[in-house]
Structures are given as structure tokens and as C-alpha cells.
Amino acid sequence: MTTRAGMLIAAGALVAGTATVLPASATPRPEPTPRPIAPLVWSGCATQAYPKLQCATLKVPLNHDDPAGRSITLALTRVPHTAKESQGPLVVNPGGPGGSGRTMAGFVAASLPAKVAAQYDVIGFDPRGVGRSEPALNCRPGHFDPVRHDSVPSGAEGEQRGVERAQAFAKACGEKHGDVLPYIDTVSTARDVDAIRAALGAPQLTYLGYSYGTYLGAVYARLYPERVRRMALDSVVNPQGVWYEDNIAQDYAFDTRHKDFMAWVARQDATYGLGTDPAAVEAAWYGMRDALRKTPAGGKVGPGELEDTYLPGGYYNGYWPKLAEAFSAYVNDKDAAPLTRAYENYGAADTAADNSYSVYASVQCRDAQWPRDWSTWRTDNWDVHAKAPFSTWNNAWYNAPCAFWPVDSLTPPDVSNDEVPPVLILQATDDAATPYEGGVALHRMVRGSSLVVEEGGGNHGVTLGGNDCMDEHLAAYLESGRVPRGDGQDGQSEVDAVCAALPEPEPKPKKKAGEKRVAAAPAAATGGEVLHALLGHER
């Protein structure tokens, strides 16, 4: 049987988006004279987990085309190198858009082999609008407060409620942050990354980006190819689909991944008691969804919140045992408490999530064209929902403010590149958040890149999460700059190296009848759990 890693995906099958078509070696824009950059002043901001972490701030232009104009502040972190010879800065980004990257520096420095981490100043940052950077966006606090109306519209009235909610968010963003919204976009953030490089006094940087961070890295490399020393991109956004088409591709992929979860639950019938037929298990899940429409669990978990709770399982299968336990308790024991706890752990939004979503919407709505006629959204999402019902409408409403965004959209740059040094691309075949086709597309667009695939893996983020094979490729690249070269020129495969996926998670042992649960010390989080907490569950 031909595996996805071994397939040659036809170029015509890739989703096409709007892009500025430039020759691969063209310079997208002339750079204005930059303002003088003050040296960074680092101070200790150690945490228990990351005792070597340091913090600093950097002022950058709000509008990089007007360096003398208004400034904004970026919050930075660093774990300094300890080796005698430094390889310079390793700038890391967890994705989003809207993800905070300050803690990411500590995680990456602690997770890489000590010999490799010691050679770098590992640099994290909160992108413009995010977290500790100033100003931080929060367009409409409480936008995701429970219980929301069912994400799947029930007739014209239900759809209108969703439209009005999206309009309210877009309007609030314009009213609160209209002065900065024109500059919350990927190109501006990439230029911030170069300002960070300059402030560090480094002629070049090495970059590690996950998820949306792969697109940010690709844009940076297009703008500043001569300033890239090395670049590793993990779980790749398809640059040919930003952002409307990419979100539709996600809808299909998350539905498939949800079915993978249902099949896993069926294989664990001895633990969860939901049956051995994946289709019947899935029907029970949708039956739970229907019941929550009438009576939300704990007064908090309706259909939309249920989708929010189970969507993280599409990013990381390490959540499956807890999610299955909540599912089983609700269906078999009529006990909603585990489901409510699961929502609070995986689905509920806090102030940080409100900030992250505000930046997510601001970047995606500004970056690229979205349909402004709501009838297009209606037609497309009902069509996709008929084939992939798990999260299609939930995702539609998540992105719907872009139909009403108060700032005009840009045209995304072509990130094709024949000037950058070899780029390492790392991708799982069954990733739902950034489907496999995105890794292949970028591999084709960046000359000399190397594609390393986790065959059969469905987790989003495949390095520093427990797969030793993938980690070895990343570490070797960061240490030496060498990338694997497979036999991808034979017309049969474009993959340079393949790693096996990690084993499926084990179910939690079922408590026996009458057995008292003994309180135990919390188990230390695994690398995968820490990584996926940092990556978040951006759409």
C-alpha cells in the first residue's frame, strides 16, 4: 500500500490561494532607513521550570515603513549560550497567530540536547499585540463565554445570531484597536523578527517555528534570505491557501482526526464501554452533542463548548484518554462532572485566550482576502459540513469576523525561495491543523529544502514532543546545518527521511466497582504535554 509519505502529490491537487506572484529571487519591497536600535537590557525572570530565563523589551516601529513614527514594545526572553563558541541566536515561535512565545525559549533550550542548546542564545518573544508586548489586543472580552448558541445554525434565525456575534467582534476590534489593526499582520511581524536580530547584534539568525510560525518563518526568509543561517519549520501551513482555503482544508482534516479518536475509543471498549464499532461510538458522541443542546453540562458545556473541548484531541492524542473518560462517564454513567472538568481544562477561554484570539483574527483577517459576501460562507460551510460535520461550523464562526473586518485585507507574498540556505521541514502525515499537503507545497517552493516526515503521525508539532527520531533530525540540523537527502529525485517520492509515529496512547485503567480512588501526587507533564500546552489549539 502506498503511504502518504511516499506519494507524489499532484500540484493541481493543492489548494490555491491568492498570492503576489514574484520571481523567487525578487525583493518584495525596498527597506526604509531603520531607526537606531538601543542595546537590549536583559534581567532575570527565572521560573521554576526554566531557571536560566532572562527577559528584555524592544521598541519597534508600529509601521515599519515609517521608522520615525509611533513605537510599540515587544517582550523578549532569552536562555543564553554556555558553550565557548556560540552559533548565534535561535529565535523560536510557537505559532498562532496570537501565541505567546516567551516561555517557548525556556522549553526549547531545556528540550534540545544540552550540547546543542549550549551553542545558542535561544530567543522567545511575544509577537506584536500578544501577551506582554504592548499594546496587547483584547477586542471583546468574554466573546467565548458559555453557553453559546449551537455552532450548527438551526435555520435562518440561528445563522443570523452567529453573524451578529461575528459582526460585534469585528466592530469591537475596530473601535478599541483601529489605530493598530492595519499593522497586525504577518509581514509586519516578520520585520519585527529582523529588528530582534538587529538588536541582538547578529548578522544572521537561526529560526525554529511551529504551525503558524512556519508561515512566519517562510515570509521572513522571503524578505531577508541573506539573514537566515538555518531554519527549521515544524507542522507547515500551506502558503498557497492562506487563510480561507486553509481553514476549509482543516475542516476535513479535523473530521478525519476525530474519526481516528472514535476508532481508538472503540478499540478500548474494555475501558470505556462505548462499543467496538467506531461508527456507533461516533453516533454516541453526536448523541451527546444533541443532549447538551437541551441541557448544557454543568451549565457550561453546550454543543459549541463540546466541540471546543474535543478539538484539542485533534492536535494531540495525549488528550484522548481524558476525553474518552469524560465521554464514557456522560454516556454510560449519566455523570456530567468529568465532561465539565474536561471543558475547563481544554476548552474554556480565559483572558490570555481572549488576547490570543484577538490577535489571531487581526492577523488572518488582515493578511489575505476573505469573502465579504456572507452567502459564500453559507454555501461553502454547509457543503463542507455535509461531509465533515465535527467542527466545520465551529471553525466558520471562529473566522467569521473576517467577513466584516474593519480594515482592508492585504495580498499575501509569494514565499517561493531559491536564495535561502537549506531549510528543514518536519511534518506528520495525518496532522489535522496543518495537513500534510502544506509541508509538500512549501518543500516544492523552497529550493534545497529537506522534508522529514512522521509516517502515520497525527499530532501537531512533531519535534521536542517525544519522537526521538524526529528530534535527532532537528538536533543534527541545528548543530551542523546538514539536512537529510533522500532519493526524492526519482519521481516516486519527495520525502528525504521518514520516522515512525509514536505509539497510540494507553487508556487510563478503569476503576473497579467499589474501589476507592486514592489521591496521588500529580504526574510530571510529558514533553508532548508541555509542547502542546505552549502551541495552544489555534485554528
C-alpha positions as CSV (number, residue, x, y, z in Angstrom):
1,M,0.0,0.0,0.0
2,T,1.4,3.4,-0.9
3,T,1.8,5.6,2.2
4,R,1.2,9.3,2.2
5,A,4.9,10.0,2.8
6,G,5.7,8.1,-0.4
7,M,3.1,9.8,-2.5
8,L,3.9,12.3,-5.1
9,I,1.0,14.8,-4.7
10,A,0.0,16.4,-7.9
11,A,0.5,20.1,-7.9
12,G,-3.0,20.6,-9.3
13,A,-4.4,18.9,-6.1
14,L,-3.0,21.6,-3.8
15,V,-5.4,24.3,-2.7
16,A,-4.7,27.5,-4.5
17,G,-5.0,30.9,-2.7
18,T,-4.4,34.4,-3.7
19,A,-0.7,35.4,-3.8
20,T,1.5,38.1,-5.1
21,V,3.4,36.3,-7.8
22,L,7.1,37.4,-7.9
23,P,10.2,35.7,-9.2
24,A,11.7,33.6,-6.5
25,S,14.7,35.8,-6.1
26,A,12.9,39.2,-6.2
27,T,13.0,41.6,-3.3
28,P,9.4,42.3,-2.2
29,R,10.0,45.8,-1.1
30,P,12.8,48.3,-0.5
31,E,13.7,48.8,3.1
32,P,13.4,52.3,4.6
33,T,16.3,53.5,6.7
34,P,15.9,51.8,10.1
35,R,15.8,53.8,13.3
36,P,18.8,53.3,15.7
37,I,18.3,50.3,18.0
38,A,19.2,50.6,21.6
39,P,21.1,47.6,23.1
40,L,18.9,45.1,24.8
41,V,19.0,45.1,28.6
42,W,18.4,41.6,30.0
43,S,17.3,40.9,33.5
44,G,16.5,37.6,35.3
45,C,12.9,36.3,35.0
46,A,13.5,32.7,36.0
47,T,10.7,30.3,36.6
48,Q,10.8,27.0,38.5
49,A,10.8,25.2,35.2
50,Y,13.3,27.4,33.4
51,P,15.7,28.9,35.9
52,K,18.0,30.4,33.3
53,L,15.4,32.5,31.6
54,Q,16.1,36.2,31.1
55,C,13.8,39.0,29.9
56,A,14.1,42.2,27.9
57,T,11.9,44.6,25.9
58,L,12.5,46.0,22.4
59,K,10.8,49.1,20.8
60,V,10.0,48.7,17.1
61,P,8.0,50.9,14.7
62,L,4.3,50.2,14.6
63,N,4.6,50.9,10.9
64,H,8.0,49.7,9.6
65,D,7.6,51.9,6.5
66,D,7.6,54.9,8.9
67,P,10.6,54.2,11.2
68,A,10.4,57.6,12.8
69,G,6.7,57.2,13.7
70,R,4.9,55.6,16.7
71,S,6.7,52.7,18.5
72,I,5.3,49.6,20.1
73,T,7.1,47.3,22.5
74,L,7.9,43.6,22.1
75,A,8.5,41.4,25.1
76,L,11.5,39.1,24.7
77,T,13.1,36.2,26.6
78,R,16.5,34.5,26.3
79,V,18.3,31.5,27.6
80,P,22.0,32.5,26.9
81,H,24.5,30.1,25.4
82,T,27.0,28.5,27.7
83,A,29.4,26.9,25.1
84,K,32.7,28.6,24.5
85,E,31.7,29.3,20.9
86,S,28.2,30.5,20.1
87,Q,26.3,29.8,16.9
88,G,24.3,33.0,17.5
89,P,20.6,33.4,18.2
90,L,18.0,30.7,17.8
91,V,14.6,32.5,17.5
92,V,11.6,30.4,18.3
93,N,7.9,30.8,17.7
94,P,5.0,28.5,18.8
95,G,2.5,29.6,16.2
96,G,-1.0,31.0,16.4
97,P,-1.2,33.6,15.2
98,G,-1.6,35.0,18.6
99,G,0.6,32.5,20.5
100,S,2.8,33.8,23.3
101,G,6.4,32.8,22.7
102,R,8.1,34.0,25.9
103,T,8.1,30.6,27.6
104,M,9.0,28.8,24.4
105,A,12.6,29.9,24.7
106,G,12.9,28.0,28.1
107,F,11.2,25.0,26.7
108,V,13.3,24.7,23.6
109,A,16.6,25.3,25.5
110,A,15.6,22.6,28.0
111,S,14.3,20.1,25.4
112,L,17.2,20.1,22.9
113,P,20.3,18.0,23.6
114,A,22.3,20.0,26.1
115,K,25.3,20.1,23.8
116,V,23.2,21.7,21.0
117,A,21.3,24.1,23.3
118,A,24.5,25.3,24.8
119,Q,25.6,26.7,21.4
120,Y,22.7,29.1,21.0
121,D,21.1,32.1,22.6
122,V,17.6,30.8,22.5
123,I,15.2,33.8,22.0
124,G,11.5,33.8,22.5
125,F,9.1,36.7,22.0
126,D,5.5,37.8,22.3
127,P,4.6,39.0,18.8
128,R,3.0,42.4,18.3
129,G,-0.3,42.5,20.1
130,V,0.3,39.4,22.2
131,G,0.8,38.9,25.9
132,R,3.4,41.1,27.5
133,S,4.0,43.0,24.3
134,E,2.4,46.5,24.3
135,P,-0.2,47.3,23.2
136,A,-1.9,43.9,23.8
137,L,-5.2,43.3,22.0
138,N,-8.4,42.2,23.6
139,C,-11.2,43.1,21.3
140,R,-14.2,41.7,23.1
141,P,-13.6,40.1,26.5
142,G,-15.9,37.2,27.1
143,H,-16.5,36.5,23.4
144,F,-16.4,32.8,24.1
145,D,-18.2,32.8,27.5
146,P,-20.6,29.8,27.8
147,V,-23.1,28.8,26.8
148,R,-23.0,30.0,23.2
149,H,-25.7,29.2,20.7
150,D,-25.3,25.9,18.8
151,S,-22.5,26.4,16.3
152,V,-24.5,24.5,13.6
153,P,-27.2,27.0,12.6
154,S,-30.8,25.9,13.1
155,G,-32.4,27.9,10.3
156,A,-32.1,31.5,9.4
157,E,-32.6,32.7,12.9
158,G,-29.7,30.7,14.3
159,E,-27.4,31.7,11.4
160,Q,-28.3,35.4,12.0
161,R,-27.3,35.1,15.7
162,G,-23.9,33.8,14.6
163,V,-23.5,36.6,12.0
164,E,-24.4,39.3,14.6
165,R,-21.9,37.8,17.1
166,A,-19.1,37.9,14.4
167,Q,-20.1,41.4,13.4
168,A,-19.9,42.5,17.1
169,F,-16.4,41.1,17.5
170,A,-15.2,42.8,14.3
171,K,-16.8,46.1,15.3
172,A,-15.3,46.0,18.8
173,C,-11.8,45.4,17.3
174,G,-12.2,48.4,15.1
175,E,-13.4,50.6,18.0
176,K,-10.8,49.5,20.5
177,H,-7.7,48.9,18.3
178,G,-8.4,50.6,15.0
179,D,-5.2,52.6,15.2
180,V,-3.0,49.4,15.2
181,L,-5.1,46.9,13.2
182,P,-3.5,47.9,9.9
183,Y,-0.2,46.8,11.3
184,I,-1.1,43.5,12.9
185,D,-0.1,41.1,10.1
186,T,2.5,38.5,9.2
187,V,4.8,40.7,7.1
188,S,5.0,43.3,10.0
189,T,5.7,40.5,12.4
190,A,8.5,39.2,10.2
191,R,10.0,42.6,10.1
192,D,9.8,42.6,13.9
193,V,11.8,39.4,13.8
194,D,14.5,41.2,11.8
195,A,14.5,44.0,14.3
196,I,15.1,41.4,17.1
197,R,18.1,40.1,15.1
198,A,19.5,43.5,14.7
199,A,19.0,44.3,18.4
200,L,21.0,41.1,19.2
201,G,23.8,42.4,17.0
202,A,23.7,39.2,14.9
203,P,24.3,39.3,11.1
204,Q,22.1,36.2,10.8
205,L,19.7,34.1,12.8
206,T,18.6,30.6,13.2
207,Y,14.8,30.1,13.4
208,L,12.5,27.3,14.7
209,G,8.8,27.8,14.1
210,Y,5.8,25.6,14.7
211,S,2.4,25.8,13.0
212,Y,1.7,29.4,12.0
213,G,5.3,30.0,13.0
214,T,6.2,28.1,9.8
215,Y,4.4,30.7,7.7
216,L,6.0,33.5,9.6
217,G,9.4,31.9,9.0
218,A,8.7,31.4,5.3
219,V,7.7,35.1,5.0
220,Y,10.9,36.2,6.9
221,A,13.1,34.0,4.7
222,R,11.5,35.6,1.6
223,L,12.1,39.1,2.9
224,Y,15.6,38.5,4.3
225,P,17.1,35.4,2.8
226,E,20.7,36.5,3.4
227,R,19.9,36.9,7.1
228,V,18.8,33.3,7.6
229,R,21.6,31.0,8.9
230,R,19.3,28.0,9.4
231,M,15.6,27.5,9.5
232,A,13.5,24.5,10.8
233,L,9.8,24.5,10.2
234,D,7.6,22.0,12.1
235,S,3.9,21.3,11.0
236,V,3.7,23.5,8.0
237,V,0.9,26.0,7.0
238,N,0.1,25.6,3.3
239,P,1.2,29.0,2.0
240,Q,-0.9,28.6,-1.1
241,G,-4.1,28.6,0.9
242,V,-3.8,31.5,3.4
243,W,-6.3,31.8,5.0
244,Y,-9.8,31.0,3.8
245,E,-8.9,27.8,1.8
246,D,-6.5,26.6,4.6
247,N,-9.4,26.7,7.1
248,I,-11.6,24.7,4.8
249,A,-8.9,22.1,4.5
250,Q,-8.7,22.0,8.3
251,D,-12.4,21.2,8.5
252,Y,-11.9,18.0,6.5
253,A,-8.7,17.1,8.3
254,F,-10.1,17.6,11.8
255,D,-13.2,15.5,11.0
256,T,-10.9,12.7,9.9
257,R,-8.8,13.0,13.0
258,H,-12.0,13.0,15.2
259,K,-12.9,9.7,13.5
260,D,-9.4,8.4,14.4
261,F,-10.2,9.2,18.0
262,M,-13.6,7.5,17.8
263,A,-11.9,4.4,16.4
264,W,-9.3,4.4,19.2
265,V,-12.2,4.6,21.8
266,A,-13.8,1.6,20.1
267,R,-10.5,-0.3,20.4
268,Q,-10.6,0.5,24.1
269,D,-14.1,-0.8,24.8
270,A,-12.9,-2.8,27.8
271,T,-12.1,0.5,29.4
272,Y,-14.7,2.9,28.1
273,G,-17.6,0.7,27.4
274,L,-18.8,2.6,24.4
275,G,-18.8,-0.4,22.0
276,T,-16.4,-1.8,19.4
277,D,-17.9,-0.3,16.3
278,P,-16.3,3.1,15.5
279,A,-19.4,4.3,13.7
280,A,-21.6,3.5,16.7
281,V,-19.1,5.3,19.0
282,E,-19.2,8.3,16.8
283,A,-23.1,8.2,16.8
284,A,-22.9,8.2,20.6
285,W,-20.7,11.3,20.5
286,Y,-23.2,13.1,18.3
287,G,-26.0,11.9,20.6
288,M,-24.1,13.5,23.5
289,R,-23.9,16.7,21.5
290,D,-27.7,16.7,20.9
291,A,-28.4,16.1,24.6
292,L,-26.1,19.1,25.5
293,R,-28.1,21.4,23.3
294,K,-31.1,20.8,25.5
295,T,-29.2,20.6,28.9
296,P,-25.7,22.0,28.9
297,A,-23.4,20.1,31.2
298,G,-22.7,22.0,34.4
299,G,-24.5,24.9,32.9
300,K,-21.3,25.4,30.8
301,V,-21.0,22.8,28.1
302,G,-23.3,23.1,25.2
303,P,-22.7,21.9,21.6
304,G,-20.1,24.6,20.8
305,E,-18.3,24.1,24.1
306,L,-18.2,20.4,23.5
307,E,-16.5,21.0,20.1
308,D,-14.1,23.4,21.8
309,T,-13.3,20.6,24.4
310,Y,-12.7,17.8,21.9
311,L,-10.9,19.9,19.2
312,P,-7.6,19.7,21.2
313,G,-7.7,16.0,20.7
314,G,-7.3,16.7,17.1
315,Y,-4.0,18.4,17.9
316,Y,-2.6,15.9,20.4
317,N,-3.6,12.3,21.0
318,G,-2.2,12.5,24.5
319,Y,-5.5,14.1,25.5
320,W,-7.5,11.2,24.2
321,P,-7.7,9.2,27.5
322,K,-9.1,12.1,29.5
323,L,-11.5,13.0,26.7
324,A,-12.7,9.4,26.4
325,E,-13.2,9.1,30.1
326,A,-15.4,12.2,30.1
327,F,-17.3,10.9,27.1
328,S,-17.9,7.5,28.8
329,A,-19.0,9.0,32.1
330,Y,-21.6,11.2,30.4
331,V,-23.0,8.4,28.2
332,N,-22.7,5.4,30.4
333,D,-23.0,6.8,33.9
334,K,-25.1,9.9,33.2
335,D,-22.3,11.8,35.0
336,A,-21.6,15.3,33.5
337,A,-18.9,16.3,36.0
338,P,-15.9,14.8,34.1
339,L,-17.1,16.5,30.9
340,T,-17.3,19.8,32.7
341,R,-13.8,19.4,34.0
342,A,-12.6,18.4,30.6
343,Y,-14.1,21.6,29.2
344,E,-12.4,23.7,31.9
345,N,-9.1,22.0,31.2
346,Y,-9.1,22.0,27.4
347,G,-11.9,24.2,26.0
348,A,-12.6,27.2,28.3
349,A,-11.3,30.6,27.3
350,D,-9.6,32.9,29.8
351,T,-8.1,36.5,29.4
352,A,-5.0,35.1,27.7
353,A,-7.2,33.2,25.2
354,D,-9.2,36.3,24.5
355,N,-5.9,38.2,23.8
356,S,-4.7,35.3,21.6
357,Y,-7.9,35.1,19.6
358,S,-8.0,38.9,19.1
359,V,-4.5,38.7,17.5
360,Y,-5.4,35.6,15.6
361,A,-8.4,37.3,14.0
362,S,-6.4,40.5,13.4
363,V,-3.6,38.8,11.6
364,Q,-5.6,36.4,9.5
365,C,-8.2,39.0,8.5
366,R,-5.5,41.5,7.5
367,D,-3.1,39.1,5.9
368,A,-5.3,37.9,3.0
369,Q,-8.6,38.3,1.2
370,W,-11.7,36.7,2.7
371,P,-15.2,36.5,1.1
372,R,-17.1,39.6,2.1
373,D,-20.4,38.2,0.9
374,W,-21.9,36.1,3.7
375,S,-23.7,33.9,1.2
376,T,-20.3,32.5,0.1
377,W,-19.6,31.4,3.6
378,R,-23.1,29.9,4.0
379,T,-22.7,27.9,0.8
380,D,-19.2,26.7,1.4
381,N,-19.7,25.7,5.0
382,W,-22.9,23.8,4.5
383,D,-21.2,21.9,1.7
384,V,-18.2,21.0,3.9
385,H,-20.4,20.3,6.9
386,A,-22.3,17.7,4.9
387,K,-19.0,15.7,4.5
388,A,-17.1,16.8,7.7
389,P,-19.5,17.8,10.5
390,F,-17.2,17.6,13.5
391,S,-16.0,21.3,13.6
392,T,-16.9,22.9,10.3
393,W,-19.4,25.4,11.6
394,N,-17.5,26.0,14.8
395,N,-14.4,26.9,12.7
396,A,-16.6,29.1,10.4
397,W,-17.8,31.2,13.3
398,Y,-14.2,31.4,14.7
399,N,-13.1,33.0,11.4
400,A,-16.4,34.8,10.6
401,P,-15.2,38.3,11.8
402,C,-13.1,38.4,8.7
403,A,-16.2,38.8,6.6
404,F,-16.9,42.1,8.4
405,W,-13.3,43.2,9.3
406,P,-12.9,47.0,9.6
407,V,-9.5,47.1,7.8
408,D,-8.9,46.1,4.2
409,S,-7.0,42.9,3.6
410,L,-3.6,42.6,2.1
411,T,-2.3,40.3,-0.6
412,P,0.0,37.6,0.8
413,P,3.5,37.4,-0.5
414,D,4.8,34.6,-2.6
415,V,7.2,32.7,-0.3
416,S,8.9,30.8,-3.1
417,N,12.6,31.0,-2.4
418,D,15.8,30.0,-4.2
419,E,18.2,32.1,-2.1
420,V,17.8,30.8,1.4
421,P,20.2,28.1,2.8
422,P,18.8,24.6,3.2
423,V,15.5,24.6,5.2
424,L,14.5,21.6,7.3
425,I,10.7,20.9,7.0
426,L,9.2,18.5,9.5
427,Q,5.7,17.2,9.1
428,A,3.3,14.4,10.2
429,T,1.3,12.7,7.6
430,D,-2.1,12.9,9.5
431,D,-1.7,16.3,11.1
432,A,-5.2,18.0,11.1
433,A,-4.2,21.6,12.0
434,T,-1.7,21.8,9.2
435,P,-2.4,19.0,6.8
436,Y,0.4,17.1,5.1
437,E,-0.1,18.8,1.7
438,G,1.2,22.1,3.3
439,G,4.6,20.5,4.0
440,V,4.9,19.2,0.5
441,A,3.8,22.5,-1.0
442,L,6.4,24.5,0.9
443,H,9.1,21.9,0.2
444,R,8.4,22.4,-3.5
445,M,8.5,26.2,-3.2
446,V,11.8,26.4,-1.2
447,R,14.7,25.2,-3.3
448,G,17.1,23.0,-1.5
449,S,14.8,22.3,1.4
450,S,14.6,18.9,3.1
451,L,11.3,17.1,4.1
452,V,11.3,14.8,7.1
453,V,8.0,13.0,7.7
454,E,6.5,11.3,10.7
455,E,4.7,8.5,8.9
456,G,1.2,7.8,10.4
457,G,1.6,10.6,13.0
458,G,-1.5,12.7,13.7
459,N,-0.1,15.1,16.3
460,H,0.5,18.8,15.5
461,G,4.1,19.5,16.4
462,V,6.4,16.6,15.8
463,T,9.7,17.7,17.4
464,L,10.6,18.0,21.1
465,G,7.4,16.1,21.9
466,G,8.8,12.6,22.4
467,N,9.7,11.3,19.0
468,D,13.4,10.6,19.3
469,C,13.8,10.1,15.5
470,M,12.3,13.5,14.6
471,D,14.3,15.1,17.4
472,E,17.6,13.7,16.1
473,H,17.0,15.2,12.7
474,L,16.3,18.6,14.3
475,A,19.3,18.5,16.7
476,A,21.7,17.4,13.9
477,Y,20.5,20.2,11.7
478,L,20.8,22.9,14.4
479,E,24.3,21.6,15.3
480,S,25.8,21.2,11.8
481,G,23.4,22.7,9.3
482,R,23.2,19.4,7.5
483,V,19.9,18.1,6.2
484,P,19.0,14.6,5.1
485,R,18.8,13.9,1.4
486,G,16.7,11.0,0.3
487,D,16.1,9.6,-3.2
488,G,13.4,12.2,-3.9
489,Q,14.7,12.9,-7.4
490,D,13.5,9.6,-8.8
491,G,10.0,10.8,-9.4
492,Q,8.5,8.5,-6.8
493,S,8.8,10.5,-3.6
494,E,9.6,13.9,-2.4
495,V,10.5,12.8,1.1
496,D,14.1,12.9,2.4
497,A,13.7,11.0,5.6
498,V,10.9,9.1,7.4
499,C,10.3,8.5,11.1
500,A,7.7,6.2,12.6
501,A,4.9,7.7,14.6
502,L,4.8,7.3,18.3
503,P,2.6,4.6,19.7
504,E,-1.1,5.4,20.4
505,P,-1.8,6.5,24.0
506,E,-2.7,3.9,26.6
507,P,-6.2,4.2,28.2
508,K,-6.4,5.1,31.8
509,P,-7.1,2.0,33.9
510,K,-10.8,1.7,34.7
511,K,-11.7,1.9,38.4
512,K,-13.2,-1.3,39.7
513,A,-16.7,-1.3,41.2
514,G,-16.5,-0.3,44.9
515,E,-12.9,0.7,44.6
516,K,-12.0,4.0,46.3
517,R,-9.8,6.4,44.4
518,V,-6.7,7.2,46.3
519,A,-5.3,10.7,45.8
520,A,-1.9,10.6,44.2
521,A,0.7,13.3,43.5
522,P,0.2,14.8,40.1
523,A,2.3,13.1,37.5
524,A,5.0,15.3,35.8
525,A,3.9,16.5,32.4
526,T,5.5,14.8,29.5
527,G,7.4,16.6,26.8
528,G,4.4,16.2,24.5
529,E,2.0,17.7,27.0
530,V,4.3,20.7,27.7
531,L,4.9,21.3,23.9
532,H,1.2,21.2,23.1
533,A,0.3,23.5,26.0
534,L,2.7,26.0,24.5
535,L,1.5,25.6,21.0
536,G,-2.1,26.0,22.1
537,H,-5.0,25.0,20.0
538,E,-5.1,27.8,17.4
539,R,-7.3,27.0,14.4
